[in-house]
Amino acid sequence: MIRVVLATTNILASLVFGALAMGFVWYLSPDTIQTLFQTASSFKGWVVSRGLSSSYNNFLWFLIEEKQLVFMGFVMATRIVLAILVSIIMKMLGHE
């Protein structure tokens, strides 16, 4: 049961901390966030230019947004950091 609670907490905390991290980068380093958005735009262009049929391609154009890709990257990075920290704390407490 503890694993379910930790996994759920990790997901919720990573969403909050990912948003905070993105906000800090946005505020402290506007050039970096602009580069991330440009990279996400290039990635979106690459994905939609794979030669899929129009029905799938239109769905991808609708679904993929640059701000979502950048936020998803921050959330994934935060989730990895939180998982590492929790596993270190659990080892220190003697749990597996």
Long-range contacts (C-beta under 8 A, 24 or more apart in sequence): 2-95, 6-86, 10-79, 10-82, 10-83, 10-86, 11-79, 13-78, 13-82, 14-75, 14-76, 14-78, 14-79, 14-82, 15-75, 17-78, 17-82, 18-71, 18-74, 18-75, 18-76, 18-77, 18-78, 18-79, 19-71, 19-74, 19-75, 21-74, 21-77, 21-78, 22-70, 22-71, 22-74, 25-74, 33-70, 36-70, 36-73, 37-66, 37-67, 37-70, 40-66, 40-67, 40-69, 40-70, 40-73, 41-66, 43-69, 44-69
